[in-house]
Amino acid sequence: MAGYMNETKMKWLALPFDSPFKGKAASKYGVRGIPTLIILGPDGKTITANGRGDVTRHPGNAFNMWMKAHKNPGAKSDDGAQKTRKEKAVVASAKKTRKKAK
């Protein structure tokens, strides 16, 4: 496992593949594949179950997003809170269309 972590530059704590806690953690967090990165706050609450996606999309900003989400529990990391300009335009267009339909 250490070789894989070095090869993929994983710089976070991980459960060993043969860990007796692996099954419990997979059930609790809905893990469907590996590697999976679940971000927990100091209080043990889930900040995001999509840490791997956050790191992939925002490699230089993922940690700051998680800190912001932890400080503002109503916010999410990148599970939908961070929209691109194109996504925002589509949402705005859909809202206008709904208003016109009323």
Beta strands, then each sheet from edge to edge (+ up, - down):
strand 1: 39-40
strand 2: 46-48
sheet 1: 1+ 2-
end
